[in-house]
Amino acid sequence: MKKVAIFTSGGDAPGMNACIRAAVRGAIYHNVEIYGIYRGYDGMIEGDFEKLESRSVSNIIQKGGTILKSARSMEFKTPEGRKKAYEQLSKEGIEGIIAIGGDGTFTGAKIFFEEYGIPTVGAPGTIDNDLYGTDYTIGFDTAVNTALEAIDKIRDTADSHNRLFFIEVMGRDSGYIAIRSGIGGGAELVMVPETETSINEVISTLQEGWNRKKTSSIVVVAEGDEEGNAMEIAEKVKKQVHMKDIKVSILGHIQRGGTPSAQDRILASQLGLAALEGLLEGQKNVMVGIVNNEIVYTSFEDCISKTKELNQNLIRMVKILSV
């Protein structure tokens, strides 16, 4: 294999640039040409390629976002779109692909491989940390620390005014950011999609704290919790709890941006190089991950179809530490 391509797709995540850099430098080391595809699958369809050199990835390891841009492509979901993408890759002589993204990216890559057989190795780039086949995903650690910094600041206001704050973090289907930032931020309660927490349970837990003379409280809510988002949950609580100053803070997309943490830079560098070298060694239709500090390759089928379970001991820990 002498010519490969790399792209980022789906939501951006801090550390994606470090992953790109590692794959590009690894390709140069192994005497392989590597091309960047701009704007994910849309750029693949349109032939928006650029040959990457060592200088192309200088001074990007510390930057958030992705220098290759990202997009969610509707056209690639059609057979016609994938045919155009294949023709563009063939015209450029691309023999293998590195795809940085999440389950949507890997679903597209799996279908594309089944139809056209171009070897693809994925690197898990998503702040949600919800992909089976790796202990951590690129961007997760930074997102947790961003959320934690915000929670610490909100705690100051909560303490000053004796307030109850509901803080919403990202996690439509996953509570990983919520549980980690909640524990680190000393939250009284964490609400995640993986575990049912009723409004009555929320009120009971908060009431126990107030009975112990707690004057302020923090509840961290993953946006996909079964009781609703933070605003909806706060409204439900207000109907049953009187004489309490209740506020809501939605952290939103600040969790996606910012300078990647040391852990994310190192993880992304490991995965970027392992994706490139796996591709050269014959890996295909797989995602590279790190499990128990070892590089592993997991089929896209398993990454997409299998569920990464949230550690229930962490849920238990929140309850114990809120006493």
C-alpha positions in Angstrom: 0.0 0.0 0.0 1.6 3.3 -1.1 -1.3 5.8 -1.0 -3.8 6.3 1.7 -6.3 9.0 2.8 -7.6 10.3 6.1 -10.7 12.2 7.1 -12.8 13.3 10.1 -16.5 13.0 10.2 -19.4 13.6 12.6 -19.1 15.8 15.7 -15.6 17.3 16.3 -13.7 16.3 19.3 -10.5 17.7 21.0 -7.6 15.6 19.9 -8.7 14.9 16.4 -5.8 17.0 15.1 -3.3 15.0 17.2 -4.7 11.9 15.6 -4.3 13.3 12.1 -0.8 14.4 12.9 0.2 11.0 14.1 -1.2 9.2 11.1 0.5 11.7 8.7 3.9 11.5 10.4 3.5 7.7 10.6 2.8 7.5 6.8 5.8 9.6 6.0 8.0 7.4 8.3 6.7 4.3 6.4 7.2 6.0 3.0 3.5 6.1 2.2 1.7 9.0 0.5 -1.2 10.3 2.6 -4.0 12.6 1.5 -6.4 14.6 3.7 -10.1 14.5 2.7 -11.8 17.8 3.7 -15.4 17.8 5.1 -15.7 14.1 5.7 -17.8 12.0 3.3 -19.0 15.2 1.5 -15.4 16.0 0.6 -14.9 12.4 -0.5 -17.8 12.6 -2.9 -16.6 15.9 -4.3 -12.9 14.9 -4.5 -11.8 17.6 -2.0 -8.4 16.0 -1.4 -5.0 17.4 -0.5 -1.6 15.7 -0.2 -0.3 16.1 3.4 3.3 16.5 4.2 5.1 16.8 7.6 4.7 20.6 7.6 1.0 20.2 6.9 0.5 18.9 10.5 3.0 21.2 12.2 1.8 23.1 15.3 -1.7 21.4 15.4 -1.3 18.9 18.2 -2.5 21.5 20.7 -5.5 22.7 18.7 -9.1 21.7 19.2 -11.5 20.9 16.3 -10.2 19.4 13.1 -8.0 21.0 10.4 -9.7 18.7 7.9 -13.2 20.0 8.8 -16.1 17.8 9.5 -19.6 17.2 8.2 -22.6 14.8 8.4 -23.2 13.7 4.8 -26.7 12.8 3.7 -25.6 12.1 0.1 -23.1 9.4 1.3 -26.1 7.5 2.7 -27.3 6.9 -0.9 -25.8 4.3 -3.3 -25.3 7.1 -5.8 -23.3 9.2 -3.3 -21.0 6.2 -2.4 -20.4 5.5 -6.1 -19.2 9.1 -6.6 -16.9 8.7 -3.6 -15.5 5.5 -4.9 -14.8 7.1 -8.3 -13.0 10.0 -6.7 -10.8 7.7 -4.6 -10.0 5.5 -7.6 -9.1 8.5 -9.7 -6.6 9.6 -7.0 -5.3 6.0 -6.6 -6.2 5.8 -2.9 -5.7 2.3 -1.6 -6.8 2.6 2.0 -8.7 5.0 4.4 -8.3 6.2 8.0 -11.7 7.4 9.3 -11.8 9.4 12.5 -15.3 9.7 14.0 -18.1 7.8 15.8 -20.7 5.2 15.1 -22.2 7.1 12.2 -18.8 7.4 10.6 -18.1 3.7 11.0 -21.6 2.7 9.8 -20.8 4.5 6.6 -17.3 3.0 6.4 -18.7 -0.5 6.9 -21.3 -0.2 4.1 -18.7 1.4 1.8 -16.2 -1.4 2.4 -18.9 -4.0 1.7 -19.8 -2.4 -1.6 -16.3 -1.4 -2.9 -13.8 -3.2 -0.7 -11.5 -0.3 0.1 -9.8 -1.2 3.4 -10.7 1.2 6.2 -9.5 1.5 9.7 -11.4 3.8 12.1 -10.1 5.8 15.1 -12.7 6.6 17.8 -13.2 10.4 17.8 -16.2 11.3 19.9 -16.6 13.1 23.3 -19.3 10.7 24.4 -17.0 7.7 25.0 -19.8 5.4 23.9 -18.0 3.2 21.4 -17.5 -0.5 22.1 -13.9 -1.7 21.6 -12.0 1.0 23.4 -11.8 2.2 27.0 -11.6 5.8 26.0 -12.4 7.8 22.9 -10.6 10.9 21.6 -12.0 14.0 23.1 -13.7 12.4 26.1 -11.1 13.5 28.7 -11.1 17.1 27.5 -14.9 17.3 27.5 -15.1 15.9 31.1 -12.5 18.5 32.2 -14.4 21.3 30.4 -17.6 20.3 32.1 -15.9 19.9 35.5 -14.4 23.4 35.3 -17.9 24.8 34.6 -19.4 22.8 37.5 -16.8 24.2 39.9 -17.7 27.8 38.9 -21.4 27.1 39.2 -20.8 25.6 42.6 -19.4 29.0 43.8 -22.7 30.7 42.8 -24.8 27.8 44.3 -23.0 28.2 47.6 -23.3 32.0 47.7 -27.0 32.0 47.1 -28.1 28.7 48.6 -29.3 27.5 45.2 -30.2 24.2 43.6 -28.6 23.9 40.1 -29.4 21.4 37.4 -26.4 21.3 35.0 -26.9 19.7 31.6 -24.0 18.1 29.9 -23.8 16.3 26.5 -24.8 12.7 26.3 -27.8 11.9 24.2 -27.3 8.1 24.6 -24.4 8.0 27.0 -23.9 9.1 30.6 -20.1 9.0 30.6 -19.5 12.7 30.7 -22.2 13.2 33.3 -21.0 10.6 35.7 -17.3 11.5 35.5 -17.9 15.3 35.8 -20.5 14.7 38.4 -18.2 12.7 40.6 -15.3 15.1 40.1 -17.6 18.1 40.8 -19.1 16.7 44.0 -22.6 16.5 42.6 -25.4 15.4 44.9 -27.0 13.4 42.0 -26.2 12.4 38.5 -28.9 11.5 35.9 -27.9 9.4 33.0 -29.7 7.5 30.2 -28.4 4.1 31.3 -30.1 4.2 34.7 -33.7 5.3 35.5 -33.9 8.0 38.1 -37.5 9.2 38.9 -38.4 12.7 39.9 -39.5 11.3 43.3 -36.0 9.8 43.8 -34.4 13.2 42.8 -36.5 15.0 45.4 -35.9 12.4 48.0 -32.2 12.6 47.6 -32.2 16.4 47.7 -34.5 16.4 50.7 -32.1 14.1 52.6 -29.3 16.6 52.0 -31.4 19.6 53.1 -32.3 17.6 56.2 -28.6 17.4 56.9 -28.4 21.2 56.6 -27.0 21.3 53.1 -27.7 24.8 51.7 -26.8 24.2 48.0 -27.0 21.3 45.7 -25.8 20.3 42.2 -27.5 17.8 40.0 -25.7 16.8 36.7 -28.0 15.7 33.9 -27.0 14.0 30.7 -29.1 15.5 27.9 -30.6 12.1 27.0 -31.9 11.2 30.5 -35.3 9.4 30.4 -36.9 12.1 32.5 -36.0 14.8 30.0 -33.4 17.5 29.7 -32.3 19.7 32.6 -34.9 22.3 31.9 -37.7 19.8 31.9 -36.5 18.0 35.1 -36.1 21.4 36.9 -39.7 22.2 36.0 -41.0 18.9 37.4 -39.0 19.4 40.6 -40.3 23.0 41.0 -43.9 21.7 41.1 -43.1 19.6 44.2 -40.5 21.6 45.9 -41.4 25.1 47.2 -39.3 27.9 48.6 -36.2 26.7 46.8 -34.1 28.9 44.4 -33.7 26.5 41.4 -31.6 27.3 38.4 -30.6 25.5 35.2 -27.3 25.7 33.3 -26.9 24.0 29.9 -23.2 23.7 29.0 -23.8 22.8 25.4 -21.1 22.9 22.7 -18.4 24.4 24.9 -17.7 20.7 25.7 -16.7 20.0 22.1 -14.0 22.7 21.8 -10.9 23.8 23.5 -7.3 22.7 23.8 -7.1 18.9 24.2 -5.8 17.6 27.5 -2.5 15.7 27.8 -4.4 12.4 28.0 -6.3 13.2 24.8 -3.2 14.2 22.9 -1.4 11.0 23.9 -4.4 8.8 23.2 -5.1 10.4 19.8 -1.4 10.0 18.9 -1.4 6.3 19.8 -4.6 5.7 17.9 -3.6 7.7 14.8 -0.3 5.8 14.4 -2.0 2.4 15.2 -4.7 3.1 12.6 -2.0 3.9 9.9 0.1 0.9 10.8 -2.9 -1.4 11.1 -3.9 -0.4 7.6 -0.4 -1.2 6.2 -0.5 -4.5 8.0 -3.7 -5.6 6.4 -6.4 -4.5 8.9 -9.7 -3.6 7.3 -13.2 -2.8 8.3 -12.1 -2.3 11.9 -11.8 0.4 14.6 -8.5 0.7 16.5 -8.9 1.2 20.3 -7.1 0.8 23.6 -8.3 -1.7 26.1 -6.4 -2.3 29.3 -3.5 -0.2 27.8 -3.2 -2.5 24.8 -3.9 -1.6 21.2 -6.8 -3.7 19.8 -8.8 -3.8 16.6 -12.5 -4.4 16.7 -14.8 -4.9 13.7 -17.1 -2.1 12.7 -20.0 -4.5 13.1 -19.2 -5.0 16.8 -18.4 -1.3 17.4 -21.8 -0.3 16.0 -24.0 -3.1 17.4 -22.6 -3.8 20.8 -23.2 -1.6 23.8 -20.5 -0.1 26.0 -21.9 -0.5 29.5 -21.6 2.3 32.1 -19.9 1.2 35.3 -22.7 1.0 37.8 -20.2 1.3 40.6 -19.8 4.9 39.6 -23.5 5.5 40.0 -23.3 3.9 43.4 -20.3 6.1 44.3 -22.3 9.3 43.6 -25.0 8.3 46.1 -22.4 7.4 48.8 -20.3 10.5 48.4 -23.3 12.8 48.5 -23.9 12.0 52.1 
